[in-house]
Amino acid sequence: MLKLTARNCFLLAFLFCAGLMLSAFYFQFVGHLDPCPLCISQRIMVVAVGLVMLVAFLHAPAAPRGIRIYAITGGIVALTGASISLRHIWIQHLPADEVPACGPGLAYMFQYFPLSDTLKAMLTGTGDCAKVDWTLLGLSMPSWVLLCFLGLAVFSFSQYWNTAKHCDR
């Protein structure tokens, strides 16, 4: 049976992030749901959390201090992703007359717009972000991603106390 050492928990969190990314690609390429700028930003944050967890797993710090640093870092990155999800949900719930204007696609923006304008659109969203193309149990995709980020943050922060004297390598 798998021991739930901090190292194994970091691996589980990484695998969860990988599953989230596979789901995102499934919805994009099989379900034909093109991601908006905020969706792309959320994906970047899922990858960032996954990378923190992968590095934590591979590094496998033996000292509680190292585990705690990875736990806090992973939790903060996950909360940053959660804040992007919250912004996305907020835009989806704006009245139609308050929704920001729709912008060009990100590929076009990266090619013809200054990087600062493209990054601003990725972090603040456009009218494309207000569309709700998919729901499950009444929750939109950004709502589910928010729940995933919050779960990852709690799971990561909980590793702060999962600091056995001898970590399994």
Summary of the structure (lengths in Angstrom):
residues: 169
radius of gyration: 17.8
end to end distance: 15.3
largest distance: 58.4
contacts: 517
relative contact order: 0.21
helix: 72%
strand: 2%
